[in-house]
Amino acid sequence: MIRLRRSFASRALRGRAVVENHHRLQQKIAAAPGGSAVAAFFDMDQTLVAGNSSILYVQRAMAEERAGMSDLFKTIYYYLLYRFNRLSVDAILKPTLEGIRGRQEAQFADFCRQIALKELLPRVGRQARLVLDWHRERGHRCVLLTAATCYLAQPLAEALGMDAVLSTQLEVVEGLFTGRLHGLGLCYGEGKVKAAQLWAAAAGVELMDSFFYTDSASDLPMLSAVGIPVAVNPDWVLRRLARRKGWLACRWPRQA
């Protein structure tokens, strides 16, 4: 009975903290300067979207007989290694790039668009959409900042009415993928910071007045590059880091 009471008390405290942080975030957005010189950058997987786009991609490919069970197991295996800091994203990316070498960009783009609209968009929860609206009301620019490719990120951002997309670009020659990265390269870690800085300079955005939302400690460089970092459904490393640095940590329910 005592354990049960403690469990209920713990849940009540967590629920109260969620509501309080929800209000604190709304207050931070309201207190930030208004206008287009402020941006709200959003990570995609596990932040804006309640799920992992790579796994959803393979599941969709399996449903259409474009991939097999071994592809799903491999994707989940790599994802778990990455989440537990046992494998770098570069190591995961290499076999992915090799796998699409020689494929037609147009077909790949069409398939990714279907996934973005049918799999990712429904997983953007009510709280995420509400935060987007809060920023729009203040005249802020909403930017999708993700390590995912533009083929998944762009359709999702367009469907959500976001202002810009900063993502990983793939090299294409004569309509076919070369298996190499293009432009700034992988939009991950310091790569996200570089992409955001270049975009902000061109768009007249002040990063120190801007927001960045993410679930992962791997985004520490970008969290440190903005004035208002926000941890959303953070992993255990980011949760501890946010507590130590006094960053706002929010829990966004997974349901749409």
C-alpha positions in Angstrom: 0.0 0.0 0.0 2.8 2.4 0.9 4.6 1.6 -2.4 1.3 2.2 -4.3 0.8 5.6 -2.6 4.4 6.6 -3.4 3.8 5.6 -7.1 0.7 7.7 -7.3 2.5 10.6 -5.6 5.4 10.3 -8.0 3.1 10.3 -11.0 1.2 13.3 -9.7 4.5 15.2 -9.3 5.6 14.3 -12.8 2.2 15.4 -14.2 2.5 18.7 -12.4 6.0 19.3 -13.7 4.8 18.6 -17.3 2.0 21.2 -16.9 4.4 23.7 -15.3 7.0 23.3 -18.0 4.3 23.6 -20.7 3.4 27.0 -19.2 7.1 28.0 -18.8 7.7 27.3 -22.5 4.7 29.4 -23.5 6.0 32.2 -21.3 9.5 32.0 -22.9 8.0 32.2 -26.4 5.8 35.1 -25.4 8.8 36.9 -23.8 11.1 36.4 -26.8 11.4 39.2 -29.3 8.7 39.1 -31.9 9.3 39.1 -35.7 11.3 37.1 -38.3 14.7 37.8 -36.7 13.9 34.9 -34.3 13.7 31.3 -35.4 12.4 28.1 -33.8 14.6 25.2 -34.9 13.0 21.7 -34.5 14.8 18.4 -34.7 12.6 15.8 -36.5 12.9 12.2 -35.1 11.6 11.7 -31.6 11.0 15.5 -31.3 8.7 16.9 -33.9 7.8 13.4 -35.0 7.0 10.7 -32.4 9.1 8.0 -34.0 12.2 7.3 -36.0 12.1 8.0 -39.7 14.6 5.3 -40.7 12.5 2.6 -39.0 9.3 4.0 -40.5 10.9 4.1 -43.9 11.9 0.4 -43.8 8.5 -0.6 -42.4 6.9 1.1 -45.3 9.3 -0.4 -47.8 8.5 -3.8 -46.4 4.8 -3.2 -46.8 5.4 -2.5 -50.5 7.9 -5.4 -50.8 10.8 -3.0 -51.4 12.7 -4.4 -48.3 12.8 -7.5 -46.2 12.7 -8.4 -42.5 16.6 -8.4 -42.4 16.5 -4.7 -43.5 14.2 -3.9 -40.6 16.3 -5.8 -38.0 19.5 -4.1 -39.3 17.9 -0.7 -39.1 16.6 -1.3 -35.5 20.0 -2.7 -34.6 21.9 0.4 -35.9 19.3 2.7 -34.3 19.8 1.1 -30.9 23.6 1.3 -31.2 23.3 4.9 -32.0 20.8 5.7 -29.2 23.1 4.1 -26.7 26.2 5.9 -28.1 27.8 2.7 -29.4 27.9 3.7 -33.0 28.4 7.1 -34.7 25.9 8.4 -37.2 28.6 8.4 -39.8 29.1 4.7 -39.5 25.3 4.2 -40.0 25.2 6.5 -43.0 27.9 4.7 -45.0 25.9 1.5 -45.8 22.8 3.7 -46.4 24.7 5.8 -49.1 26.1 2.6 -50.7 22.6 1.2 -50.8 21.1 4.0 -52.9 24.1 4.5 -55.3 22.8 4.3 -58.8 19.1 4.6 -57.9 16.9 7.2 -59.6 16.3 10.3 -57.5 12.8 10.9 -58.9 11.5 7.5 -57.7 13.2 7.7 -54.3 11.8 11.3 -53.8 8.3 10.1 -54.6 8.5 7.2 -52.2 9.9 9.4 -49.4 7.2 11.9 -50.0 4.6 9.2 -49.4 6.3 8.2 -46.2 6.5 11.8 -45.0 2.8 12.4 -45.5 1.4 9.0 -44.5 3.8 8.0 -41.8 5.6 11.0 -40.3 2.9 13.7 -40.5 0.3 11.7 -38.5 3.0 11.3 -35.8 3.3 15.0 -35.2 1.5 15.4 -32.0 -0.9 18.0 -30.7 1.7 19.6 -28.4 4.2 20.0 -31.2 1.6 21.6 -33.5 0.6 23.9 -30.6 4.2 25.1 -30.1 4.5 25.7 -33.9 1.4 27.9 -33.6 2.8 29.8 -30.6 5.9 30.7 -32.6 3.9 31.7 -35.6 1.8 34.0 -33.5 5.0 35.8 -32.5 6.2 36.1 -36.1 9.0 33.6 -35.6 10.4 31.5 -38.4 9.8 27.7 -37.9 12.7 25.6 -39.3 13.1 21.9 -39.5 16.7 21.0 -38.7 17.5 17.3 -39.1 20.0 14.8 -40.1 17.4 13.1 -42.2 17.6 13.7 -46.0 15.7 16.5 -47.7 13.5 13.8 -49.4 11.8 13.1 -46.1 12.2 16.5 -44.4 11.0 18.8 -47.2 7.5 17.3 -47.7 6.9 17.1 -43.9 8.0 20.8 -43.4 5.8 21.9 -46.3 2.8 20.0 -44.9 3.3 21.7 -41.5 3.7 25.1 -43.1 7.3 25.6 -41.8 9.5 28.3 -43.2 12.7 26.4 -44.0 14.4 23.0 -44.0 18.0 22.3 -43.1 18.8 18.7 -43.8 21.3 16.2 -45.2 21.7 16.6 -49.0 22.6 13.7 -51.3 24.7 14.1 -54.5 22.8 13.4 -57.7 24.4 13.3 -61.2 22.1 12.9 -64.3 19.2 11.9 -62.1 21.0 9.1 -60.2 22.5 9.1 -56.7 26.3 8.8 -56.6 26.4 7.5 -53.0 28.1 10.6 -51.8 26.9 13.6 -49.7 26.4 17.0 -51.3 26.7 20.6 -50.1 27.5 20.9 -46.4 27.5 17.2 -45.9 25.8 15.4 -43.0 23.5 17.7 -41.0 24.4 16.3 -37.6 26.3 17.5 -34.6 28.5 20.4 -35.6 27.0 20.1 -39.1 23.6 21.3 -37.7 25.3 24.3 -36.2 27.1 25.2 -39.5 23.9 24.8 -41.5 21.9 26.9 -39.0 24.6 29.6 -38.9 24.7 30.0 -42.6 21.0 30.0 -43.0 20.6 32.5 -40.1 23.2 34.9 -41.6 21.3 34.9 -44.9 17.9 35.2 -43.4 18.7 37.9 -40.9 18.1 35.6 -37.9 19.7 36.1 -34.5 20.6 32.7 -33.0 21.0 34.1 -29.5 17.3 35.0 -29.5 16.2 31.8 -31.1 15.0 28.4 -29.9 16.1 24.8 -30.6 14.0 21.8 -29.7 15.5 18.3 -29.6 15.4 15.0 -27.7 19.0 14.0 -28.1 22.3 14.8 -26.3 24.0 14.4 -29.7 22.5 17.9 -30.5 24.6 19.5 -27.7 26.5 21.8 -30.2 23.2 23.2 -31.6 21.7 23.5 -28.1 24.7 25.6 -27.1 24.4 27.7 -30.2 21.0 29.2 -29.5 19.8 31.4 -26.7 16.8 29.2 -25.7 17.5 25.5 -25.8 14.6 23.2 -25.1 14.8 19.4 -24.4 11.8 17.5 -25.6 11.2 14.0 -24.4 15.0 13.9 -23.7 17.2 10.9 -23.6 18.7 10.2 -20.2 22.0 12.0 -21.1 20.2 15.1 -22.2 17.8 15.0 -19.2 20.8 15.2 -16.8 22.5 17.8 -18.9 19.3 20.0 -19.1 18.9 19.7 -15.3 22.5 20.7 -14.7 22.4 23.7 -17.2 19.0 24.9 -16.2 17.5 24.2 -19.7 13.8 23.8 -20.0 12.8 20.1 -20.4 9.3 19.3 -21.7 7.4 16.1 -22.3 5.2 16.1 -25.4 2.6 13.3 -25.5 3.1 10.8 -28.3 -0.5 10.8 -29.5 -1.5 13.1 -32.4 
